[in-house]
Amino acid sequence: MSSASAVTPPTPWWQGLVSGLQKMGRSLQLPIAVLPAAGILNRLGQPDIHTSWGFPSNLVKVFGGAGGALLNGSLGLPLLFAVGVAIGMAKKSDGSTALAAVAGFLVYYNVLQTFAKCVRPAVLTDGVCDRPGRGAVQCDRYSDDPESGGSAGSSSGC
């Protein structure tokens, strides 16, 4: 019997899972590699650096803005991870992958922002509707508006 006609044993089911998780881990390393530089910039942008180290105040503001842009929890970090994971998971890592990641993230972010807006935010406790990712369902649950005749669980008009 020749080696060309030999049947190879099937690969185990978990081998594909492990390789996918390894690819995900490698793709998460790309955005995480940026975080130390963002932390340093953020620290150099604190007001006490101006007084203790003698940096010009405008330079401190620039450092703070640069570090804050990357560490901003509402747009900077999610966008950084969206692009980093998309580039890491793509077979062809080029500019089109990054552009698709940015476009997809911005659509997702704006849809969440649209659903998170409330008609009457004064009736909410703890500003539940103001946070991205929490839509009208949470608005309806936390209404204490006496005009709508409701307690928790009634509709608040979000």
Secondary structure by P-SEA (a helix, b strand, c coil): cccccccccccccaaaaaaaaaaaaaaaaaaaaaaaaaaaaaaaacccccccccccaaaaaaaaaaaaaaaccccaaaaaaaaaaaaaacccccaaaaaaaaaaaaaaaaaaaaaacccccccccccccccccccaaaaaaccccccccccccccccc
